[in-house]
Amino acid sequence: MARKSSVLQRAAIAVVSVIAIYAILNASVSRSLPSSSDLPRQLIREEREREAPSPIQPRVKVYMYDLPTRFTHGVIQQHAIVRGGGGMMKKPTNDVTALKYPGHQHMHEWYLFSDLNRPESDRSGSPITRVLDPADADLFYVPVFSSLSLIVNAGRPVEPGSGYSDEKMQEGLIDWLERQVWWRRNGGRDHVIPAGDPNALYRILDRVKNAVLLVSDFGRLRPDQGSFVKDVVIPYSHRVNMFTGEIGVESRNTLLFFMGNRYRKDGGKVRDLLFQVLEKEGDVTIKHGTQSRENRRAATKGMHTSKFCLNPAGDTPSACRLFDSIVSLCVPVIVSDSIELPFEDVIDYRKFSIFVEANVALKPGFLVKMLRKIGRKKILEYQREMKTVRRYFDYGNPNGAVKEIWRQVSQKLPLIKLMSNRDKRLVLRNSTEPDCSCLCTNQTGVITSI
């Protein structure tokens, strides 16, 4: 009987222990949870927090220099005069602002200039705002038409001492800039200068290299003059008409298309080699052609009716054909090992482009065999992605290239402030050390391929 009582006693103790533990845990959890009356208020608060807009970043303030006319509209006037422009253009006139900027592949300088000249009410959503007092500015824009200046006399002999001189324009620009107090303040670090053509401003690069340069690539720049850390890679202006049809392959009967100058210098020598490899392939169209209205019409038709478009290097790693391909929904096949591309912080080019190492692309039969294996479904994926991103490469789109360039420029401001303040406080300078703001690209030499 005593034994039975002992068993009952232990069982009672166990039950009481379990009840006590449950009571303690329940009290603890109850304290951590909201009461039934608090729950609606908490849910409402959490919902409001989720719906609350992100803090609005203050727009970067940009002051655009009022450059002497000879660096802006005067360049347009000289371009027209050399080409036999109208009577008004053959003699000096104060009404040069009415002149139309000529179309070419480096029209970014005109679009950026025009954008800053628009009323602020028309620039909704821009990451920058124009200020009229330089004392208020974060950055300074130098609206020189440096790329147009290069082609004023393109292919036309100019007698010494007469005609237009791009070299004199460059020298005049740097003389004017170096007299400005705002340029001297930080050695030009907080200035933004368009230099899209690879040869733009070549004569004064060493004197403007501290500035943020807007470039198409770094093919003609030394590592101490430019890099993607300090500068902004911008797209060429597309020169073919945008494809307005739906995605699909039914009307694209050509496998691979290319039309452009066959003979280029430096890295562009790969073009002639690609011609030799591809020109006998039946479903490949590869033609030599230079810039002209007729050739642009032919290129437009060719890109709009081809599945893939070949994009080899030009005299420098980039070329306008890439952006022509994208707006044509013709899948770019990029053969340029050292190419740098615009807006890569928001665009993954692998989603709509094919990258092939030059030495691999030159193997007989490799390119066409690879492209023929790519099925309809994959091509449609490429086209769908191109249709999504092509606004980034359209200078006429309100949410296109101009806004993206300003966004990239505005992101340089922290680095500019860092380097400017650091430069002012340095006492001992080691001239053998690299400039932190001008880092070399692709230093490993490693190239990725398909």
C-alpha positions in Angstrom: 0.0 0.0 0.0 2.9 2.3 0.9 4.4 1.5 -2.5 1.2 2.5 -4.3 1.1 5.8 -2.4 4.6 6.6 -3.3 3.9 6.1 -7.0 0.8 8.4 -6.8 2.8 11.0 -5.0 5.5 11.1 -7.7 2.8 11.3 -10.4 1.2 14.2 -8.6 4.5 16.1 -8.4 5.1 15.5 -12.2 1.7 16.9 -13.0 2.1 20.0 -10.9 5.6 20.6 -12.4 4.2 20.4 -16.0 1.4 22.9 -15.0 3.9 25.3 -13.4 6.2 25.2 -16.5 3.2 25.8 -18.8 2.1 28.8 -16.7 5.6 30.3 -16.8 5.9 29.9 -20.5 2.4 31.2 -21.2 3.1 34.3 -19.1 6.4 35.0 -20.9 4.8 34.6 -24.4 1.8 36.7 -23.4 4.1 39.6 -22.4 5.9 39.4 -25.8 2.7 39.3 -27.9 0.3 42.2 -28.4 -3.0 42.0 -26.8 -6.1 41.5 -28.9 -6.8 45.2 -28.7 -3.2 46.1 -29.7 -3.1 43.8 -32.7 -5.1 45.9 -35.2 -3.0 49.0 -34.4 0.3 47.1 -34.9 -0.9 45.6 -38.2 -1.9 49.1 -39.4 1.5 50.5 -38.3 3.4 47.7 -40.1 1.3 48.2 -43.3 2.1 52.0 -43.2 5.8 51.3 -42.8 5.7 49.0 -45.9 3.8 51.6 -48.0 5.9 54.6 -46.9 8.0 55.9 -49.8 11.7 55.6 -49.6 13.5 58.7 -48.6 14.0 61.0 -51.6 17.6 61.6 -52.4 18.4 65.3 -53.1 19.1 65.9 -56.7 22.7 66.8 -57.7 23.0 70.4 -58.5 24.7 71.1 -61.9 25.9 74.4 -63.2 26.3 74.6 -67.0 28.9 77.0 -68.2 27.8 79.7 -70.6 30.7 78.9 -73.0 31.7 81.3 -75.7 29.6 80.5 -78.8 32.7 79.2 -80.8 32.7 76.1 -78.6 29.0 75.3 -79.1 26.7 76.7 -81.8 29.8 78.1 -83.6 31.0 74.6 -84.3 27.6 73.8 -85.9 28.0 76.9 -88.0 31.5 75.9 -89.2 30.3 72.4 -90.0 27.6 73.9 -92.2 30.0 76.3 -93.9 32.4 73.6 -94.9 29.5 71.6 -96.4 28.2 74.6 -98.4 25.5 75.7 -96.0 23.0 78.4 -96.7 23.8 82.1 -97.1 23.2 82.9 -93.5 25.9 80.3 -92.5 28.5 81.7 -94.9 28.9 84.9 -93.0 29.2 85.7 -89.3 25.8 86.0 -87.6 24.5 86.4 -84.1 21.7 84.0 -84.7 23.7 80.8 -84.6 21.5 79.3 -81.9 18.9 78.6 -84.7 21.3 76.3 -86.5 20.4 72.6 -86.5 22.9 70.2 -85.0 23.8 67.6 -87.7 23.1 64.0 -87.1 26.0 61.7 -86.3 26.9 58.8 -84.0 28.1 61.1 -81.1 25.0 63.3 -80.7 25.1 62.9 -76.9 26.7 66.3 -76.5 23.7 67.9 -78.2 21.1 66.0 -76.2 22.8 66.8 -72.9 23.1 70.5 -73.8 19.5 70.6 -74.9 18.3 68.8 -71.7 20.0 71.4 -69.4 18.5 74.2 -71.5 14.9 73.0 -70.9 12.8 74.4 -68.1 13.0 72.5 -64.8 9.3 71.8 -65.1 10.1 69.7 -68.2 12.8 67.7 -66.5 10.7 65.7 -64.0 12.4 62.7 -62.6 15.9 63.8 -63.6 18.6 62.9 -61.0 20.1 66.4 -61.5 18.9 69.9 -61.4 20.4 72.9 -63.1 21.4 75.8 -60.9 22.2 79.3 -62.2 24.6 80.3 -59.5 27.9 78.4 -59.6 28.3 78.9 -55.9 25.3 76.5 -55.4 26.7 73.8 -57.7 27.9 70.3 -56.9 29.1 69.7 -60.4 30.0 71.9 -63.5 29.0 70.9 -67.0 31.2 72.0 -69.9 28.9 71.9 -73.0 31.6 71.8 -75.6 30.7 70.1 -78.9 34.0 68.2 -78.9 32.9 65.3 -81.1 31.3 67.5 -83.8 34.4 69.7 -83.9 36.5 66.6 -84.9 34.4 66.1 -88.1 34.0 69.7 -89.3 36.8 69.1 -91.8 36.6 65.3 -91.9 38.1 64.1 -95.2 38.5 67.6 -96.5 42.0 69.2 -97.0 42.5 72.4 -95.1 45.2 74.8 -96.1 47.4 76.0 -93.3 46.2 79.3 -91.8 42.7 79.0 -93.2 39.5 77.2 -92.4 38.4 75.6 -89.1 40.9 74.0 -86.7 39.8 71.5 -84.1 43.2 71.8 -82.5 42.7 75.6 -82.0 39.3 74.9 -80.6 40.7 72.6 -78.0 43.5 75.0 -77.0 41.0 77.8 -76.8 38.8 75.7 -74.6 41.5 74.8 -72.1 42.8 78.4 -71.9 39.2 79.5 -71.2 38.6 76.8 -68.6 41.9 77.4 -66.7 40.9 81.0 -66.2 37.7 80.0 -64.4 37.9 80.2 -60.6 35.6 77.1 -60.3 38.0 75.0 -62.4 41.0 76.1 -60.4 39.3 75.4 -57.1 39.5 71.6 -57.4 41.7 71.2 -60.5 38.6 70.4 -62.6 37.7 67.3 -60.6 34.1 68.4 -60.2 33.7 69.2 -63.9 31.9 67.0 -66.5 33.2 67.1 -70.1 31.7 65.3 -73.1 34.4 63.5 -75.1 32.5 60.7 -76.8 34.5 60.3 -80.0 37.7 58.4 -79.1 39.8 61.2 -80.6 37.8 64.1 -78.9 40.0 66.6 -77.0 43.1 64.4 -77.7 45.4 67.5 -77.6 44.4 68.6 -74.1 43.5 65.3 -72.4 46.4 65.6 -69.9 45.0 69.0 -68.8 41.4 67.8 -68.4 42.0 64.3 -67.1 40.8 65.1 -63.6 37.3 65.8 -64.9 34.6 63.3 -65.3 34.9 62.5 -69.0 31.9 61.2 -71.0 33.4 58.6 -73.3 32.3 55.8 -75.6 35.3 53.6 -74.5 38.8 53.9 -73.2 40.6 52.7 -76.3 42.5 56.0 -76.8 43.0 57.0 -73.2 46.0 56.1 -71.1 45.2 54.5 -67.7 46.1 57.7 -65.9 43.7 59.7 -68.1 40.5 57.7 -67.8 38.7 54.7 -66.3 35.2 53.5 -65.5 35.8 54.4 -61.9 36.2 58.1 -62.6 34.4 58.5 -65.9 31.1 57.5 -67.5 30.8 55.2 -70.5 28.0 56.5 -72.7 26.2 54.9 -75.7 26.6 55.9 -79.3 23.5 57.5 -80.9 21.8 54.7 -82.9 21.8 55.6 -86.6 19.3 53.0 -87.9 15.5 53.3 -87.3 14.1 51.6 -84.3 12.3 48.3 -85.0 8.6 48.8 -84.3 7.3 45.3 -84.9 6.7 42.4 -82.4 9.4 40.0 -81.3 9.7 36.9 -83.5 12.0 35.1 -86.0 9.6 34.4 -88.8 10.6 37.5 -90.8 14.2 37.3 -89.9 15.6 35.0 -92.5 19.3 36.0 -92.3 21.3 34.2 -89.6 24.0 36.8 -89.1 24.3 40.4 -90.5 27.1 42.9 -90.6 27.5 46.1 -92.7 30.3 48.5 -92.0 33.9 49.4 -92.8 35.9 46.3 -93.4 39.2 47.8 -92.8 40.0 49.4 -89.4 43.1 50.0 -87.4 44.4 48.5 -84.1 41.9 46.0 -82.6 39.5 46.6 -85.6 41.8 44.5 -87.8 39.7 41.6 -86.6 37.0 42.8 -89.0 38.9 41.9 -92.2 39.7 38.5 -90.7 36.0 37.9 -89.9 35.1 38.8 -93.4 37.4 36.1 -94.7 35.9 33.5 -92.4 32.2 34.5 -92.9 31.7 35.9 -96.4 31.1 32.5 -98.1 28.5 31.3 -95.6 25.1 31.1 -97.3 22.9 32.4 -94.5 25.3 35.2 -93.5 25.2 38.8 -94.9 28.5 40.6 -94.4 29.1 43.7 -96.4 31.6 46.5 -96.6 30.0 49.9 -96.3 30.7 53.4 -95.1 28.4 56.0 -93.5 25.8 57.3 -96.0 22.0 57.6 -96.1 21.8 54.8 -98.6 23.9 52.5 -96.5 22.0 53.4 -93.4 18.8 52.3 -95.1 20.4 49.1 -96.2 21.7 48.5 -92.7 18.3 49.1 -91.2 16.7 46.6 -93.5 19.4 44.1 -92.8 19.3 44.4 -89.0 15.5 44.2 -89.0 15.5 41.0 -91.0 18.3 39.1 -89.2 18.4 37.0 -86.1 21.9 38.0 -85.0 24.1 41.0 -85.7 27.9 40.9 -85.7 29.5 43.6 -83.5 33.3 43.5 -83.9 35.7 46.1 -82.5 36.4 49.2 -84.5 39.5 51.3 -84.3 38.7 51.2 -80.6 36.9 48.5 -78.7 33.4 49.9 -79.1 31.3 50.8 -82.2 27.9 52.3 -82.9 26.7 49.1 -84.5 26.0 47.5 -81.0 23.3 50.1 -80.3 21.9 49.9 -83.8 21.5 46.1 -83.2 19.7 46.6 -79.8 17.1 49.0 -81.2 16.7 46.6 -84.1 16.0 43.6 -81.7 18.9 41.8 -83.6 20.8 39.8 -81.1 24.3 41.3 -80.8 27.3 39.0 -81.3 30.1 40.9 -79.7 33.7 40.2 -80.8 35.7 42.8 -78.9 37.7 41.5 -76.0 38.4 44.8 -74.2 35.0 46.5 -74.6 33.4 48.5 -71.8 29.7 49.1 -71.9 27.2 51.8 -70.7 25.1 51.4 -67.6 26.3 48.0 -66.4 25.1 48.7 -62.9 21.5 48.3 -64.1 22.0 46.2 -67.3 23.2 42.7 -67.7 24.3 42.4 -71.3 24.5 38.7 -71.1 20.7 38.5 -71.1 20.5 39.7 -74.7 24.0 39.6 -76.2 26.5 36.9 -77.0 30.2 37.5 -76.2 32.8 35.6 -78.2 36.6 35.9 -77.8 38.3 37.1 -80.9 40.6 34.2 -81.3 37.6 31.8 -81.0 35.4 33.7 -83.4 38.1 33.5 -86.1 38.1 29.7 -86.1 36.5 28.6 -89.4 32.9 27.5 -89.0 32.7 28.2 -85.3 30.4 31.2 -85.2 27.8 30.0 -87.7 27.7 26.5 -86.1 27.2 28.0 -82.7 24.5 30.4 -83.8 22.6 27.8 -85.8 22.2 25.8 -82.5 20.4 28.6 -80.8 16.7 27.8 -80.9 13.7 30.0 -81.5 12.8 30.1 -77.7 16.2 31.5 -76.8 16.2 34.1 -79.5 12.7 35.3 -78.3 14.2 35.6 -74.8 17.0 37.8 -76.1 14.5 39.9 -78.1 12.2 40.3 -75.1 15.1 41.6 -73.0 16.3 44.0 -75.7 12.8 45.4 -75.9 12.9 46.0 -72.2 16.3 47.8 -72.1 16.5 49.6 -75.4 15.1 52.8 -73.9 18.5 53.2 -72.1 20.1 53.7 -75.5 17.6 56.0 -77.0 18.5 59.7 -76.6 15.1 60.8 -77.7 13.3 58.9 -74.9 12.4 61.0 -71.8 13.4 58.0 -69.7 16.3 57.0 -71.9 20.0 57.7 -72.4 20.1 61.3 -71.2 18.6 60.5 -67.8 20.8 57.5 -67.4 24.0 59.5 -68.2 23.0 62.1 -65.5 22.3 59.3 -63.1 25.8 57.9 -63.7 27.3 61.3 -63.4 25.5 62.0 -60.1 27.0 58.8 -58.6 30.5 60.1 -59.1 29.9 63.0 -56.6 31.1 61.1 -53.4 34.3 60.1 -55.1 34.9 63.6 -56.4 34.4 65.0 -52.9 36.7 62.4 -51.4 39.5 63.0 -54.0 39.2 66.8 -53.8 39.4 66.9 -50.0 42.2 64.3 -50.0 44.2 66.3 -52.6 43.9 69.5 -50.5 45.2 68.0 -47.3 48.2 65.9 -48.7 51.5 67.3 -47.6 53.9 64.8 -49.1 53.0 63.5 -52.6 54.5 60.4 -54.1 54.5 60.9 -57.9 55.0 57.2 -58.5 51.7 56.2 -56.9 48.7 55.7 -59.1 45.8 58.1 -58.9 43.2 56.4 -56.8 40.4 57.8 -58.9 41.8 56.5 -62.2 42.1 52.7 -61.9 42.9 50.5 -64.8 40.3 48.1 -66.1 40.7 44.4 -66.8 44.0 44.3 -65.0 44.1 40.5 -64.8 43.9 40.0 -68.5 41.3 37.3 -67.9 38.7 37.2 -70.7 35.4 35.4 -70.3 33.6 33.8 -73.2 30.4 31.8 -73.9 
